[in-house]
Amino acid sequence: MAASTAVRALLLHKGEPLSKRAQIAGNLFVVRSGTFKSEVTLKAGATRVLGFHEPGDFMAADTMLGGIPSAERFALQDSTVCAIDIWRLETMAASNPALGTFITRIAAGTLVQAQQAVFALGGLSATGRLAWFLMRISERRRSRGLDPRALSLPLRNQDVGSYLGLSQARIGRLFTALHRSGVISRHDQDIRILDLSRLAELAHLEIGKAAEGLDTALQARTRDKRCPSIVT
């Protein structure tokens, strides 16, 4: 039987929904470049941002992999993803223990991320939430061998506020306060963390440590920007 690849690369332009390029159900997506947001439409017609996805992150509709079937994923800048057929992946995992462990690790890591977010969004002040959000991005950059102080966020204040449960205006004021207090500097989408220790204090240090541990565990996923060569 001829071999057929279970993985394909997709290019999405800024603002484009992932569902326009591929069927979400039945696929696991790995972000190769760019940034995505997951968003759900509520009954009243309003939308809520559920999370952001950077290179190396996974996106899926399958709840076992941490996905939410009703959510849409939008590219926040020109971005690329690897689309992996979940059924083929599970079939291969049945005879490949390492691959099975890899899939389990994805699911477990996604659960830990969700638990952290619930704790942070429910137990921190408005300043603490934004600090936690920035620390989480910083720690993930560190785990990838990048400068943890230099953040580039192609995100609108409205999106960050929706994710953190705060208004767009409140997020703007919080960024300004952090800038004036010397914790960060901000120029459009580029943020520079000037006082990492102070930011960690605002986010509650134990949260920062948990996020760092999570990122270390999840880096067994993939650092290569190429789609993996999975063939059946």
DRENMI-645864 format. One line per field, with one value per residue (C-alpha): residue number from 0; residue in three letters; chain; x, y, z. Coordinates in nm, 3 decimals, decimal comma. Last residue first. Layout:
! residues N
pos = (NUM | ...)
code = (ALA | ...)
unit = (A | ...)
east = (X | ...)
north = (Y | ...)
up = (Z | ...)
***
This chain:
! residues 232
pos = (231 | 230 | 229 | 228 | 227 | 226 | 225 | 224 | 223 | 222 | 221 | 220 | 219 | 218 | 217 | 216 | 215 | 214 | 213 | 212 | 211 | 210 | 209 | 208 | 207 | 206 | 205 | 204 | 203 | 202 | 201 | 200 | 199 | 198 | 197 | 196 | 195 | 194 | 193 | 192 | 191 | 190 | 189 | 188 | 187 | 186 | 185 | 184 | 183 | 182 | 181 | 180 | 179 | 178 | 177 | 176 | 175 | 174 | 173 | 172 | 171 | 170 | 169 | 168 | 167 | 166 | 165 | 164 | 163 | 162 | 161 | 160 | 159 | 158 | 157 | 156 | 155 | 154 | 153 | 152 | 151 | 150 | 149 | 148 | 147 | 146 | 145 | 144 | 143 | 142 | 141 | 140 | 139 | 138 | 137 | 136 | 135 | 134 | 133 | 132 | 131 | 130 | 129 | 128 | 127 | 126 | 125 | 124 | 123 | 122 | 121 | 120 | 119 | 118 | 117 | 116 | 115 | 114 | 113 | 112 | 111 | 110 | 109 | 108 | 107 | 106 | 105 | 104 | 103 | 102 | 101 | 100 | 99 | 98 | 97 | 96 | 95 | 94 | 93 | 92 | 91 | 90 | 89 | 88 | 87 | 86 | 85 | 84 | 83 | 82 | 81 | 80 | 79 | 78 | 77 | 76 | 75 | 74 | 73 | 72 | 71 | 70 | 69 | 68 | 67 | 66 | 65 | 64 | 63 | 62 | 61 | 60 | 59 | 58 | 57 | 56 | 55 | 54 | 53 | 52 | 51 | 50 | 49 | 48 | 47 | 46 | 45 | 44 | 43 | 42 | 41 | 40 | 39 | 38 | 37 | 36 | 35 | 34 | 33 | 32 | 31 | 30 | 29 | 28 | 27 | 26 | 25 | 24 | 23 | 22 | 21 | 20 | 19 | 18 | 17 | 16 | 15 | 14 | 13 | 12 | 11 | 10 | 9 | 8 | 7 | 6 | 5 | 4 | 3 | 2 | 1 | 0)
code = (THR | VAL | ILE | SER | PRO | CYS | ARG | LYS | ASP | ARG | THR | ARG | ALA | GLN | LEU | ALA | THR | ASP | LEU | GLY | GLU | ALA | ALA | LYS | GLY | ILE | GLU | LEU | HIS | ALA | LEU | GLU | ALA | LEU | ARG | SER | LEU | ASP | LEU | ILE | ARG | ILE | ASP | GLN | ASP | HIS | ARG | SER | ILE | VAL | GLY | SER | ARG | HIS | LEU | ALA | THR | PHE | LEU | ARG | GLY | ILE | ARG | ALA | GLN | SER | LEU | GLY | LEU | TYR | SER | GLY | VAL | ASP | GLN | ASN | ARG | LEU | PRO | LEU | SER | LEU | ALA | ARG | PRO | ASP | LEU | GLY | ARG | SER | ARG | ARG | ARG | GLU | SER | ILE | ARG | MET | LEU | PHE | TRP | ALA | LEU | ARG | GLY | THR | ALA | SER | LEU | GLY | GLY | LEU | ALA | PHE | VAL | ALA | GLN | GLN | ALA | GLN | VAL | LEU | THR | GLY | ALA | ALA | ILE | ARG | THR | ILE | PHE | THR | GLY | LEU | ALA | PRO | ASN | SER | ALA | ALA | MET | THR | GLU | LEU | ARG | TRP | ILE | ASP | ILE | ALA | CYS | VAL | THR | SER | ASP | GLN | LEU | ALA | PHE | ARG | GLU | ALA | SER | PRO | ILE | GLY | GLY | LEU | MET | THR | ASP | ALA | ALA | MET | PHE | ASP | GLY | PRO | GLU | HIS | PHE | GLY | LEU | VAL | ARG | THR | ALA | GLY | ALA | LYS | LEU | THR | VAL | GLU | SER | LYS | PHE | THR | GLY | SER | ARG | VAL | VAL | PHE | LEU | ASN | GLY | ALA | ILE | GLN | ALA | ARG | LYS | SER | LEU | PRO | GLU | GLY | LYS | HIS | LEU | LEU | LEU | ALA | ARG | VAL | ALA | THR | SER | ALA | ALA | MET)
unit = (A | A | A | A | A | A | A | A | A | A | A | A | A | A | A | A | A | A | A | A | A | A | A | A | A | A | A | A | A | A | A | A | A | A | A | A | A | A | A | A | A | A | A | A | A | A | A | A | A | A | A | A | A | A | A | A | A | A | A | A | A | A | A | A | A | A | A | A | A | A | A | A | A | A | A | A | A | A | A | A | A | A | A | A | A | A | A | A | A | A | A | A | A | A | A | A | A | A | A | A | A | A | A | A | A | A | A | A | A | A | A | A | A | A | A | A | A | A | A | A | A | A | A | A | A | A | A | A | A | A | A | A | A | A | A | A | A | A | A | A | A | A | A | A | A | A | A | A | A | A | A | A | A | A | A | A | A | A | A | A | A | A | A | A | A | A | A | A | A | A | A | A | A | A | A | A | A | A | A | A | A | A | A | A | A | A | A | A | A | A | A | A | A | A | A | A | A | A | A | A | A | A | A | A | A | A | A | A | A | A | A | A | A | A | A | A | A | A | A | A | A | A | A | A | A | A | A | A | A | A | A | A)
east = (0,156 | 0,403 | 0,481 | 0,758 | 0,724 | 0,624 | 0,921 | 0,957 | 1,154 | 1,108 | 0,868 | 0,679 | 0,947 | 0,925 | 0,610 | 0,787 | 1,008 | 0,707 | 0,512 | 0,797 | 0,826 | 0,452 | 0,462 | 0,753 | 0,572 | 0,260 | 0,457 | 0,610 | 0,280 | 0,210 | 0,304 | 0,612 | 0,710 | 0,683 | 0,904 | 1,167 | 1,160 | 1,224 | 1,280 | 1,052 | 1,056 | 0,730 | 0,703 | 0,351 | 0,329 | 0,631 | 0,618 | 0,863 | 0,815 | 0,850 | 0,959 | 0,660 | 0,545 | 0,541 | 0,356 | 0,099 | 0,057 | 0,006 | -0,254 | -0,434 | -0,458 | -0,580 | -0,852 | -0,965 | -0,995 | -1,206 | -1,090 | -1,167 | -0,808 | -0,880 | -1,115 | -0,869 | -0,583 | -0,804 | -0,923 | -0,569 | -0,492 | -0,240 | 0,057 | 0,270 | 0,647 | 0,818 | 1,182 | 1,265 | 1,273 | 1,533 | 1,494 | 1,622 | 1,282 | 1,234 | 1,311 | 1,041 | 0,792 | 0,895 | 0,837 | 0,494 | 0,384 | 0,537 | 0,336 | 0,008 | 0,090 | 0,165 | -0,166 | -0,354 | -0,168 | -0,256 | -0,626 | -0,601 | -0,540 | -0,747 | -0,996 | -0,792 | -0,475 | -0,634 | -0,837 | -0,532 | -0,316 | -0,579 | -0,604 | -0,228 | -0,217 | -0,487 | -0,300 | 0,016 | -0,169 | -0,323 | 0,004 | 0,192 | -0,054 | 0,012 | 0,389 | 0,353 | 0,162 | 0,434 | 0,696 | 0,487 | 0,468 | 0,230 | -0,093 | 0,060 | 0,052 | -0,325 | -0,366 | -0,172 | -0,368 | -0,693 | -0,559 | -0,466 | -0,195 | -0,222 | 0,107 | 0,054 | 0,168 | 0,105 | 0,048 | -0,058 | -0,326 | -0,440 | -0,786 | -0,895 | -1,267 | -1,412 | -1,722 | -1,529 | -1,322 | -0,980 | -0,774 | -0,650 | -0,925 | -1,168 | -1,090 | -1,118 | -0,740 | -0,459 | -0,101 | 0,174 | 0,526 | 0,507 | 0,251 | -0,112 | -0,334 | -0,628 | -1,000 | -1,094 | -1,461 | -1,712 | -2,046 | -2,348 | -2,569 | -2,525 | -2,146 | -1,910 | -1,584 | -1,230 | -0,896 | -0,614 | -0,329 | 0,032 | 0,300 | 0,514 | 0,496 | 0,180 | 0,092 | -0,260 | -0,433 | -0,704 | -1,023 | -1,251 | -1,093 | -1,151 | -0,891 | -0,820 | -1,134 | -1,161 | -0,833 | -0,996 | -0,811 | -0,739 | -0,380 | -0,313 | -0,303 | -0,050 | -0,101 | 0,151 | 0,044 | 0,086 | -0,048 | 0,159 | 0,054 | 0,248 | 0,136 | 0,000)
north = (0,585 | 0,871 | 1,121 | 1,355 | 1,635 | 1,976 | 2,209 | 2,473 | 2,233 | 2,298 | 2,014 | 1,854 | 1,765 | 2,137 | 2,065 | 1,963 | 2,273 | 2,492 | 2,343 | 2,392 | 2,757 | 2,805 | 2,657 | 2,881 | 3,190 | 3,092 | 3,047 | 3,390 | 3,577 | 3,763 | 4,096 | 3,932 | 3,786 | 4,133 | 4,271 | 4,005 | 4,062 | 4,435 | 4,585 | 4,353 | 4,487 | 4,489 | 4,524 | 4,540 | 4,922 | 5,041 | 4,921 | 4,944 | 4,721 | 4,723 | 5,087 | 5,211 | 5,421 | 5,120 | 4,897 | 5,174 | 5,227 | 4,855 | 4,855 | 5,156 | 4,994 | 4,668 | 4,859 | 5,032 | 4,700 | 4,563 | 4,274 | 3,901 | 3,799 | 3,653 | 3,934 | 4,191 | 4,045 | 4,045 | 4,405 | 4,522 | 4,400 | 4,122 | 4,087 | 4,058 | 4,077 | 4,008 | 4,076 | 3,996 | 3,617 | 3,637 | 3,311 | 2,960 | 2,798 | 2,762 | 3,133 | 3,225 | 3,015 | 3,191 | 3,533 | 3,440 | 3,313 | 3,614 | 3,848 | 3,672 | 3,653 | 4,028 | 4,095 | 3,884 | 4,032 | 4,386 | 4,290 | 4,114 | 3,740 | 3,443 | 3,367 | 3,449 | 3,298 | 2,981 | 2,918 | 2,985 | 2,746 | 2,471 | 2,520 | 2,497 | 2,181 | 2,024 | 2,114 | 1,954 | 1,631 | 1,608 | 1,680 | 1,439 | 1,164 | 1,223 | 1,198 | 0,886 | 0,722 | 0,829 | 0,667 | 0,351 | 0,303 | 0,027 | 0,183 | 0,529 | 0,473 | 0,425 | 0,721 | 0,947 | 0,817 | 0,903 | 1,241 | 1,356 | 1,616 | 1,972 | 2,161 | 2,532 | 2,855 | 3,218 | 3,563 | 3,759 | 3,714 | 3,390 | 3,298 | 2,978 | 2,911 | 2,751 | 2,530 | 2,202 | 2,313 | 2,149 | 2,012 | 1,705 | 1,481 | 1,761 | 1,711 | 2,048 | 2,079 | 2,334 | 2,255 | 2,500 | 2,486 | 2,837 | 3,045 | 2,989 | 3,231 | 3,146 | 3,144 | 3,479 | 3,553 | 3,672 | 3,848 | 3,723 | 3,687 | 3,309 | 3,333 | 3,310 | 3,130 | 3,243 | 3,069 | 3,307 | 3,238 | 3,351 | 3,326 | 3,030 | 2,650 | 2,614 | 2,246 | 2,144 | 1,819 | 1,708 | 1,507 | 1,806 | 2,127 | 2,070 | 2,278 | 2,615 | 2,813 | 2,641 | 2,807 | 3,147 | 3,422 | 3,747 | 3,767 | 3,515 | 3,141 | 2,902 | 2,526 | 2,244 | 1,881 | 1,575 | 1,220 | 1,153 | 0,873 | 0,555 | 0,340 | 0,000)
up = (0,744 | 0,754 | 1,029 | 0,920 | 1,172 | 1,032 | 1,037 | 1,307 | 1,526 | 1,894 | 1,956 | 2,242 | 2,499 | 2,576 | 2,773 | 3,089 | 3,099 | 3,025 | 3,313 | 3,555 | 3,451 | 3,492 | 3,840 | 3,938 | 3,812 | 4,000 | 4,321 | 4,273 | 4,292 | 3,964 | 4,123 | 4,274 | 3,935 | 3,779 | 4,053 | 3,989 | 3,612 | 3,639 | 3,293 | 3,096 | 2,739 | 2,545 | 2,167 | 2,024 | 2,024 | 2,223 | 2,580 | 2,869 | 3,172 | 3,551 | 3,567 | 3,766 | 3,472 | 3,238 | 3,483 | 3,535 | 3,159 | 3,100 | 3,379 | 3,234 | 2,890 | 3,044 | 3,229 | 2,909 | 2,726 | 3,011 | 3,228 | 3,233 | 3,163 | 2,819 | 2,717 | 2,847 | 2,644 | 2,333 | 2,387 | 2,458 | 2,108 | 2,064 | 1,829 | 2,144 | 2,106 | 2,434 | 2,519 | 2,880 | 2,847 | 2,568 | 2,378 | 2,458 | 2,418 | 2,794 | 2,833 | 2,584 | 2,779 | 3,099 | 2,945 | 2,808 | 3,149 | 3,318 | 3,094 | 3,175 | 3,546 | 3,550 | 3,374 | 3,626 | 3,923 | 3,818 | 3,800 | 4,136 | 4,147 | 4,258 | 3,982 | 3,674 | 3,818 | 3,952 | 3,637 | 3,419 | 3,618 | 3,594 | 3,217 | 3,175 | 3,387 | 3,170 | 2,851 | 2,988 | 3,069 | 2,721 | 2,543 | 2,768 | 2,686 | 2,316 | 2,366 | 2,578 | 2,294 | 2,051 | 2,270 | 2,302 | 1,921 | 1,812 | 1,938 | 1,886 | 1,508 | 1,513 | 1,748 | 1,508 | 1,211 | 1,391 | 1,503 | 1,149 | 1,201 | 1,066 | 1,095 | 1,139 | 0,975 | 1,065 | 0,913 | 1,220 | 1,486 | 1,321 | 1,449 | 1,622 | 1,666 | 1,978 | 1,978 | 2,004 | 2,305 | 2,301 | 2,587 | 2,403 | 2,543 | 2,451 | 2,081 | 1,907 | 1,886 | 1,912 | 2,012 | 2,099 | 1,953 | 1,808 | 2,002 | 2,098 | 2,288 | 2,511 | 2,579 | 2,427 | 2,485 | 2,226 | 2,264 | 2,074 | 2,381 | 2,367 | 2,381 | 2,084 | 2,160 | 2,083 | 2,059 | 1,964 | 1,726 | 1,692 | 1,425 | 1,330 | 1,348 | 1,556 | 1,590 | 1,493 | 1,590 | 1,352 | 1,383 | 1,422 | 1,294 | 0,923 | 0,747 | 0,587 | 0,668 | 1,007 | 1,108 | 1,098 | 0,904 | 1,088 | 0,968 | 0,692 | 0,737 | 0,585 | 0,627 | 0,649 | 0,615 | 0,834 | 0,803 | 0,492 | 0,260 | 0,198 | -0,091 | 0,000)
***
